[in-house]
Amino acid sequence: MGVTGLASFANDMPMQTPQNVVNMGWAKTGKGSYTTEETLRNFPAKDDFIKEESKYVGFWKNWWATNQATLTQ
């Protein structure tokens, strides 16, 4: 859940609501100020996350360490 939360934020995805869950509108990424090719590439599907959990957790831990100061101002 933590990886999904960080990835959703970084990739400027909207909050999930009952309406956009039905039409998958929550899954549309934007181009926010934190969105990069790397953040898009490291937003795993559930099966990918299960296969390579440490890869994705490591990426997002590093992302947080790099960006947290700009998020807590």
N, C-alpha and C positions, 0 to 999 in steps of 0.2 A: 504494500500500500504506500509506503514511503517513496519508493522509486516512482510509482505512478503519479503521486502527488507532485514531486519535484519535476518530473518530465512534463506533466500537464501544465504546470506553471511556466516552465522555461519555454515550452513550445506554444504558449499563448492559447491554450485550449479553454473553451468555456466551461463553467461549472456544469455538472450533470444536474438535470431537472427531469421530472417525469415525462415532460414533453419531448426533450431532445434525446432521451434514452430510447424512446420508441422509434424515432427516425434516424438514430445514430448521429444526430447533429453535434453531440458532445465530442465526437471523434475527429472533428475538423481542426487541424492545426492552423495557427495563424503565423504571423511573422513578427513576434514580439521582440523587444530589445535584447532578450536573452536567447532567442532562437538562433541556432547555428546548424550546419549540416551534421555536426557531431551530436547535438541534442536530439535532432530528429532521428538519427541512426540508432541512438541508444534509448529509444522509447520502445521497449520490447513488448511483443505480444505475450500472453500468459505462457504459452508453450516454450517460447524462446527464453523467457525468464527462468523457467524451471530447468531448462537445459544448461544455462550459463549464468546462474544467479550471481556468482562472485564477480563476473565481468561487469554486469549492470550495476550491482551495488557499489563496486569500486569506482566506476565512472561517476555515479551520482554523488558519492561521498566526496570525491575530488571536486566535482562541480560545485557542491555546497561550500567546501573549504575556500574555493577561489572566489565565489560570488556572495557569500553571506554578508560581508561588510557593506556591500552596496544595497542589500535588502533590509538591513536593520537600522538605517539612518533615519 
